Amino acid sequence: MTLASLPATRAINLGLLTATVIGAGVPLMMFGRAVMQADLAIALLCTLGLAYLRTGTYAHAAMAGRNVLGLALLLTALVWLPGLLHSVDPFSSIKAWSRTFAFIGGASLMWALLSDNERDRTLCLKVFITVSCATLGAAVISLLIWPELMNILRARGDVRPRPDLVLKSFGATAMCLVPVLVWGGRRLGRAWMWAGGIGTLLAVIVIFETANRASIAALMAMIVVSALVLGIRETRTRLPMLIGAPILVAGMFLWLQVYGPSWSQNQETYLPTWLVDPHRQMIWRFTFEHAMQAPWFGHGIDTINLLPGADINIQGMGQSYIPSHPHNWSVEILAETGWVGLTVFVAALLTLAVRLARAILANQSPAESLTLLALSAGFWTSAFFNFSIWSTWWLLTYFVLFAIVAAWREPTD
């Protein structure tokens, strides 16, 4: 080996390592948020090092933002700034704002590196499918056969095994894995198609066994959005797709009404309780009322739980108005960035959806574009009922999976 070949060898080895840790990151959520985030922190460090060795990576990543979507994201970042200045907790707001857009930048770099190297993106996808099947399989075993397994894997000691509760967040991750597993198996072909199918089945079992209603709704959203777009694109399947999608939605509502949990009615609600539980409705009402106190630019990012009255218990429920976050990305962003921030952000989401739908209809990397559209539909539907939109692990799930799939799109798309 000559001295001149050393940088190239280092880039190859670092590229393989980077592809491996990127592919393994999101499925490792089964072990907990700390494990997933530690893996993706290593992935980011490897990405930065590899981008230094491979000239042109930063320019490639920056080029991806020179379009309408990039402009919409930049505008979103700018209109969220005023809320930071008069936030009830400026440090928390600045940290959440900086972290969110840093994640977008990091995911863009991952996309640039993977899209430039076929070997690395193929390895990344294979690792993703393999680790997904392994972690989903372990979760199913814990849920159906051996509950103590999850305590062992998460080093929880003698805690009473309740895998359905322990894996509640992983149920949301499993939902996000579904479209990528389906697409990835088909993309790699042969045995990987079977692996992707098995992983998808395991993910659905995890979602239903953890009773993650938000993820069930997200799966329905994925199917409906995909059916509508494909129904418009494919003449032969248009009628069954366009008829089947509304029937599926109606069937989901009927299932929720018949088999959904029953709630004691201690508060006046504005939505059916079989659709949204009373506590969430009280949270959303409280958040909206406080949003109207700072309607233009909000109270500051990631501060809604610090507002006066947020920690007061709701009469008859024994739970506070804001346990930690509103469980709804739209009212959370409204309360914390105002109508201006929410409007610009929704415009950015619509821009993304329209660009992906147009790519599908124009036959531009249609499989990848459909996967990204389904992933987005599922993520934002689930986030409408679950988690804080500023949660590190939740944002990383979406951004990293998006980067992995987008890396396979044709350069011209």
N, C-alpha and C positions, 0 to 999 in steps of 0.2 A: 504494500500500500504506500503510495507516495504522499508527500505532504499536501500536494494540491488536491488530492482526493478526500482528505479528511473532512473539510466542510460539507461536501456532498454526502459522505457517509453519515455524518452527524445529522444532517437534514433528513435522510431516509429513516434512520432509527427514531429520531424525534417525531417524525411524521407518523410512524407506526404506533408509537406510544400515545401521541395526541389523538389519533383516530380511535384507539382502544378506550381511553378514558372518556372521550366524548360519547361514544356509543353506549358505554356502561352506565353513564351518570343517572339519567332519569329512572330507569328500572330499579336502581339501587334504593329508591325511595321506600321499598319494602322493609329495609333495615332501619328506616327513620330518616328524618330530615338532615340530621348532622352528617350521616354517611353520604347521602346524595350530594349535599353541598360541599363536603370535603373533596369528593371526587371531581366535581365540576370546578372547584377552585384550582385543583391540580391541572384540570383540562385548560383552564384559562391561562395559567402560567406556561404550560406547554405551547399553547396557541401563540402567546406573545413571543416566546423564544423561537418558534418555528417561523413566525412572520418576519422575524429579524433575519433569519438565515435565507428565507425565500424572498428575494427582492420582488417588489411589485404587489405584494399581498395587501399592504395598507391602501395602495392606490385602487386596487380591485375592490376592496371592501367599501371604500369611500364612493366609488363610482356607482355602487348599487343604490346609494341614496340620492343620486342626481335624477330624480323623477318626481312625479306628482305625489307619490306616497312619501318619499323622503321629505318633500316640502311640507306635507301635512304633519309629519312627525316633528319637524323643526318648529312649525307654528304651534303645535301642542306644547312643546317644551317651553316656548316663549310665553304663551298665555297662562301657563301654570306658575310662572315666576312671581307675579304680583301677590299671589296668596302666600308665598314664602315670607314676604316682607312683614306682614302683619299676622303671622301664624301665632296661635296660642302656645306653640312649642316650636320655635324656628329651627332648632337643631334637628328634631325628628323630621320636620318637613324637608329641610335641605338634604338630609341623609336619604330619605325615601326618593326624592326627586333625582338626586345624583345617581343613586343605585339603579333606579329603573332604566335610565338612559345609558348608564355604563353597561348594563346587561345587554341592551340592544346593540351597543358597539361591539361587545365581546362576541355575541352571537353572529354578528356580521363578519367578524374576522374568522370565526369557525367556518361559516359558509364559504368565504373566499378561499380558505385553505383546502377544504374538502372538494369544492367545485373545480379547483385547478389540478387535482391529482386523483385519477380514477382508482389507483390502488388503495389510497387512504380512505376514500369514501366507500369503497366496497368493503374494506375491513371494518369500518365504522358501522355499516349497516348489518354486517354479519354478527358483530359483537352485540349490537343492540338487540337483534332477534334472539340470540343465544341467552343473554342475561335476562331479557324479558321473560322468556319461557321458564328459566330457572327460578326467578323470583316469584312469578305468578304461580308456578307449580307449587312452590313452598307455601305460598299464601293459601292456596286451595287445600292443601294437605292440612294446614293448621285450622282452617275454617270447617272442614268436613270430617277429618279423621283424628288428628292429633293436636288438640288445642295448645298443649304445652310447647310445641315446636316454636311458636312465635316468641315465647318467653326466652327460649334458648337462643334463638337467632338475634334477638334484640337485647340479650343479657339483662333481663328484667328480674332475675332472682326468683323469689318465691311468690311473686305477685299472682293473684288468682287469674287464670287464663281467660281472657275475653277477647279472642282474636277479632271478632266482629267490630269491637270498639277500637282496638289497637290499630286495625287496618282501615279505619274509616277514611283517612286521608289518602291512603294508597288506592282506595276504590276510585277516587277522582283521578289519580295518576293512571290507573288501569284504563279508564275511559279514554284518556288522551293517547294511550298506547295503541288502541284498537285500529284507527285508520292507518297508522304508520306500519303496524304489523301486517295488515292486509296488503297494503301497497308494497312493502319491502319484500314480502314473500314472493309476490308476483314479479317484482323487479329482478330478483336474483334467480328465480326459477328452480326447477327440480326439487330437491329435498327441502330447500328453504321455503318453498311454497307450502309444504306440509307443516313446517315449523311455524310459519306465520299463521296458518289456520289454527293450529293447536294453541298457540299463544293467544289468539283472538278468543277462542272458546274459554280458555282459562280466565282471561280478563273479564268476560261477561259473567262468569261464575262469581268472581271476586266482587264485582259491582252489585250483584243481586244478593249475595250472602252477607255483605256489609250493609244491606238495606240503604244504599246511597241513592236516595230519590233524585238528587240533583244530577247525578251521573246517568241515571236512567233517562231523565229528561234530555240530557245532553246527547245520549245515543240516539234518541228519537230525532233530535234536531239534526244530527249528522245524516241520518237516513233521509229525512225529509228534504234537506237542502240538496243532497246529492241526487235524489230522485228528481227534483224539480229541474236542476241544471241538465241532467242527462236526458230528461224528458223533452226539454227544449232542443237539445243537440241531436238526439237520435230519433228520426222520424218513425222508425219501426216500433220503438218502445214508448213513444210519447203518450199515447192514451193510457196504457196501464200505469205508467209512472205518475202522471198528473192526477189520475183517479186514486191510485194507491196511497199517495202521500197524505191527502186529507183523511182518508179512512184510517190510516195508521195513527194520526194525531187524535182522531175521535176515539179510537180504541184505547189509546193511552189514557185519555181523560176518563173514560168509562172504567178502566182498570183501577185508576187511582181512587175514583169515587167509591167503588165497591170494596176494594181490598186495602185501601190506604188506612193509616192509623186514625183512631178517633181521639178527639181532644176535648177536654172539659172547657166549656164556654164561659169564662169568667170576664171576658172583655168583649166590647163591641168590635167586630172585625168588618173589613170592607171587601175581603175576598173569601171564597169558600175555604173552610179549614181543611177539607180533603186535598186542596190544591197547595195551600201555603199554611203552615202551622200558625197558631195565634201569636206565639212569641215573636216570630219573624215579622209578622204584620205590625206588632207594636214597635219593634226596632225600626222598621222602615218609616212608620208614621213619625216617630220621635226624630229620626234623622232628617226627614223632609221638612218638618217644622223648623228645625234649627238651620237647615239650609236656607230657608227664606229670611233668616236674620242676617245673612251675608250673601245675597243672591248673585252678585256679580262675579267675585273671585274667590268666594268660599272662606273657610276658617283656617285653611292651611292643610297640606297633605299629611295624612297619617296622624290626625289629631282628634278625630270625631269622638273617641272614647274619653277625651280629656275635657269635653264641654260640660258646663254646669248641668247637673241632673243625670248625666250619663250613667253614674254608678248607683242611682236610686233603684231599689227593687220595685217592680211592677206589682201593684196590689192584686193579690189573688194568684200570683204566679211564682213568687219567690225568686225571680230572676231579674237582673238589672236591665235597664233600657238598652244599654250598649255593653254587652259582655266584654268585647274587645274590638269589634268591628261590625258594620251593618249587615253582613251576609248578602250584599248586593252591590255589584260594582257600579251600577248607574247612580244609586242614591249616595254611595260613598264618594264618588268623584264629584257629584253635584254639590254635596255639603262641603267638600274640601277644596274644590277649585271653582265653584260657582257655575252659573249657566254658561258663561263664556268658555270655561275650561271643558265642561261636558260637551258642549256643542261642537267645538273644534275636535275633541277626541273622537266623538261619534262620526264626524266627517272623515277622520283618518281611517276608522274601521270600515266605513262604507267604501272608501277609496280602495282599500285592500280587497274587499269582497268583490267589487266591480272588476278590478284588474284580474283577479283569479277567474271569475266567471267568464270574462271576455277571452282569456287564454284558453279555457276549456272549449268554448264555442268556436274559437279560431284554430283549434287543434294544435296549440302551442304547448308542448309538454303536458298533454291533457291529464295523464295519470297523476303526475306530481301536483299539478294545479288543483285537481279534484281532491287529492289527499290533504293539501294545505287548506282548502276551503272547508272540508269536513272537520279537520282539526280545529280550525278557528270557530266554526259553528258550535262544536262541542265544548270548547274551552269557555267561550263567552256565555253560553247557556248555563253551564255549571256554575260559573262565577256569578251568575245572576242570583244564585241561592246560597252560595258557599264562600267561605274564606274571605280574607281581606285581599283586595286586588294588589296591595303593596307587599304581600308575603313573598319573601325571597324564593322559597322552594316552588311556589305556584307560578311565579313569573318565569323562573328558570325552566320549568317543565315546558311551557309554551315556546319560549324563545329557542331553546336547544333543539327540540323536536322540529320546529319550523326550519332551523338551519340545516339539519340533517336531510330533510326531504328536499328543500330548495336547492341543495347542492347538486341534485341530480337533474335539475331542469337544464334545457339546452341554453348555451350562453346567449343566444339571440333572444331568449324569452324573458 
